Amino acid sequence: MRYVVLAFVVLILASLFSGLFFLVRDQGRSKRTVKALTVRVALSLALFLLLLAGYYFGLIKPHGVGQ
């Protein structure tokens, strides 16, 4: 599960930086920036749902204060 989460974080960061690259390169005149940022939002939402499912099915155990 740890490697899946790390892969999602790497993909989210790659999408974020590709959006920045397209914004600078295209001067905001193309749709590539919007597409890259849409992918980033979708990946972030998928990661959030994956974490919720992992907690629900017991793949992720809470730790910290009170445990």
ChimeraX attribute file (.defattr): number of C-alpha atoms within 10 A of each C-alpha:
attribute: neighborCount
match mode: 1-to-1
recipient: residues
	/A:1	11
	/A:2	8
	/A:3	8
	/A:4	11
	/A:5	14
	/A:6	12
	/A:7	13
	/A:8	17
	/A:9	16
	/A:10	12
	/A:11	16
	/A:12	21
	/A:13	14
	/A:14	14
	/A:15	21
	/A:16	18
	/A:17	16
	/A:18	18
	/A:19	21
	/A:20	15
	/A:21	15
	/A:22	19
	/A:23	18
	/A:24	12
	/A:25	12
	/A:26	12
	/A:27	10
	/A:28	13
	/A:29	11
	/A:30	12
	/A:31	11
	/A:32	16
	/A:33	24
	/A:34	14
	/A:35	15
	/A:36	22
	/A:37	18
	/A:38	15
	/A:39	17
	/A:40	23
	/A:41	15
	/A:42	13
	/A:43	18
	/A:44	16
	/A:45	12
	/A:46	13
	/A:47	19
	/A:48	13
	/A:49	12
	/A:50	16
	/A:51	16
	/A:52	14
	/A:53	13
	/A:54	14
	/A:55	13
	/A:56	11
	/A:57	10
	/A:58	10
	/A:59	13
	/A:60	14
	/A:61	9
	/A:62	9
	/A:63	7
	/A:64	5
	/A:65	5
	/A:66	4
	/A:67	5
